[in-house]
Amino acid sequence: MSETGLLADSGQDTVSVAEAAQILGISADAVRKGLTRGRLRGWKVDGSWRVARPTGQDNHDGPVPDQTSPGPVRERSRTGQDNAVVSKTLELLAERDRVIAEKDARLDQLQQERAELYGRLGFYQAQLAQAKDRLLALEAPKEPVEVEKTASIVEAVLDPAKRPWWRFWR
């Protein structure tokens, strides 16, 4: 069965690209782009496009030329279903904005906590370094010191008159 037969069997009314452009109030090139991008339903029959004529309401969301006067363009009125979709979309956007605001507040809180923790870390690192320095200063010498040598040094420091003059340089 040919595509033309399929279209006839489906009960779908089709029009040419030029007729669709006139009905929709757009250029023929815009209709072709809509067909290739999937925004309009249509089929190629014998090398030329046939556009499905919408039943009831069409899917074109832009302004529609006023059929009574050739001049200004009027906006299409929305149906109840369109209004429900719009209101649901607005609700979802409001919910998304609320969630984003909550996450931004939490992010700010976590960044402040992180900055505070970095400050504490620096303080504790400084305290640790000081404690290490104190431990090194308090550590016992690794080599044993001779008691006799130490005693003579202490004596010399305490009573400089008892030592010989030449020990000063030793």
C-alpha positions as CSV (number, residue, x, y, z in Angstrom):
1,M,0.0,0.0,0.0
2,S,1.4,3.5,-0.8
3,E,1.9,6.3,1.7
4,T,-1.0,8.1,0.1
5,G,-3.2,5.1,0.8
6,L,-2.0,4.9,4.4
7,L,-2.9,8.6,4.9
8,A,-6.3,8.1,3.4
9,D,-6.9,5.0,5.5
10,S,-5.9,6.7,8.8
11,G,-8.5,9.4,8.2
12,Q,-5.8,12.1,8.5
13,D,-6.4,15.1,6.4
14,T,-3.2,16.5,4.8
15,V,-2.4,19.7,3.1
16,S,0.6,21.0,1.1
17,V,3.4,23.0,2.6
18,A,2.1,26.2,1.1
19,E,-1.5,25.6,2.5
20,A,-0.1,24.7,5.9
21,A,2.0,27.9,5.9
22,Q,-1.2,29.9,5.0
23,I,-3.2,28.2,7.7
24,L,-0.6,28.6,10.4
25,G,0.4,32.1,9.3
26,I,4.0,31.4,8.9
27,S,6.4,31.0,5.9
28,A,6.7,27.8,3.9
29,D,10.3,27.5,5.0
30,A,9.2,27.6,8.6
31,V,6.8,24.8,7.9
32,R,9.6,22.7,6.3
33,K,11.8,23.4,9.3
34,G,9.0,22.4,11.6
35,L,8.6,19.1,9.7
36,T,12.3,18.3,9.8
37,R,12.5,19.2,13.5
38,G,9.5,17.2,14.4
39,R,7.3,20.1,15.5
40,L,4.8,19.4,12.8
41,R,3.5,16.1,11.7
42,G,3.9,15.3,8.0
43,W,5.0,12.8,5.4
44,K,6.8,12.9,2.1
45,V,4.7,11.6,-0.7
46,D,6.2,11.4,-4.1
47,G,9.1,13.7,-3.2
48,S,6.9,16.5,-1.6
49,W,5.8,17.1,1.9
50,R,2.2,16.6,3.0
51,V,1.4,18.2,6.4
52,A,-1.2,16.7,8.7
53,R,-4.0,19.1,9.3
54,P,-4.7,19.3,13.0
55,T,-8.0,18.1,14.3
56,G,-9.6,20.3,16.9
57,Q,-6.7,22.5,17.9
58,D,-3.3,22.8,16.4
59,N,0.0,22.6,18.2
60,H,1.2,26.0,17.1
61,D,1.9,28.1,20.2
62,G,2.9,31.4,18.6
63,P,0.7,34.3,17.5
64,V,-1.9,33.5,14.9
65,P,-2.9,36.1,12.3
66,D,-6.4,37.4,12.8
67,Q,-8.5,35.8,10.0
68,T,-10.9,38.7,9.8
69,S,-8.4,41.5,9.3
70,P,-5.1,41.4,7.4
71,G,-3.3,43.8,9.8
72,P,-2.3,43.1,13.4
73,V,-1.6,39.7,15.0
74,R,-3.7,38.6,18.0
75,E,-2.7,36.1,20.6
76,R,-4.4,32.7,20.7
77,S,-6.6,32.2,23.8
78,R,-5.6,29.4,26.0
79,T,-7.9,26.5,26.7
80,G,-8.5,25.1,30.2
81,Q,-6.0,22.3,29.6
82,D,-3.4,24.8,28.6
83,N,-4.1,26.8,31.8
84,A,-3.7,23.7,33.9
85,V,-0.4,22.9,32.3
86,V,0.8,26.4,32.8
87,S,-0.3,26.5,36.5
88,K,1.3,23.1,37.1
89,T,4.5,24.3,35.5
90,L,4.5,27.5,37.6
91,E,4.0,25.3,40.7
92,L,7.0,23.1,39.8
93,L,9.1,26.2,39.1
94,A,8.2,27.7,42.5
95,E,9.0,24.3,44.2
96,R,12.3,24.2,42.3
97,D,13.2,27.7,43.4
98,R,12.3,26.9,47.0
99,V,14.6,23.8,46.9
100,I,17.4,25.8,45.4
101,A,17.1,28.4,48.1
102,E,17.2,25.7,50.8
103,K,20.3,24.2,49.2
104,D,22.0,27.6,48.9
105,A,21.4,28.3,52.6
106,R,22.7,24.8,53.6
107,L,25.8,25.4,51.3
108,D,26.5,28.8,53.0
109,Q,26.2,27.1,56.4
110,L,28.6,24.3,55.5
111,Q,31.1,26.8,54.1
112,Q,31.0,28.8,57.3
113,E,31.5,25.6,59.3
114,R,34.4,24.6,57.1
115,A,36.1,28.0,57.6
116,E,35.7,27.7,61.3
117,L,37.2,24.2,61.3
118,Y,40.1,25.4,59.2
119,G,40.8,28.1,61.9
120,R,40.7,25.5,64.6
121,L,43.0,23.2,62.7
122,G,45.5,26.0,62.3
123,F,45.3,26.7,66.1
124,Y,45.8,23.1,67.0
125,Q,48.7,22.7,64.6
126,A,50.5,25.7,66.2
127,Q,49.9,24.2,69.7
128,L,51.3,20.9,68.5
129,A,54.4,22.6,67.1
130,Q,55.0,24.4,70.4
131,A,54.6,21.2,72.3
132,K,57.1,19.4,70.1
133,D,59.6,22.2,70.6
134,R,59.2,22.0,74.4
135,L,59.7,18.2,74.3
136,L,62.9,18.6,72.4
137,A,64.1,21.2,74.9
138,L,63.3,18.9,77.8
139,E,64.8,15.7,76.3
140,A,67.8,14.2,78.1
141,P,71.0,14.2,76.1
142,K,71.7,11.1,74.0
143,E,75.3,10.7,75.2
144,P,76.2,10.3,78.8
145,V,78.1,13.2,80.3
146,E,81.2,12.5,82.4
147,V,80.6,13.4,86.0
148,E,84.1,14.6,86.6
149,K,84.1,16.9,83.7
150,T,80.8,18.3,84.6
151,A,81.9,18.8,88.2
152,S,85.0,20.8,87.2
153,I,82.9,23.0,84.9
154,V,80.4,23.7,87.7
155,E,83.2,24.5,90.1
156,A,84.8,26.8,87.7
157,V,81.6,28.7,87.1
158,L,80.8,28.9,90.7
159,D,84.3,29.9,92.0
160,P,86.5,31.5,89.3
161,A,89.3,32.2,91.8
162,K,90.1,28.5,92.4
163,R,90.8,27.7,88.8
164,P,94.2,28.3,87.2
165,W,94.3,31.1,84.7
166,W,95.2,28.9,81.8
167,R,92.0,26.8,82.2
168,F,90.1,29.7,80.9
169,W,90.9,28.8,77.3
170,R,90.3,25.1,77.7
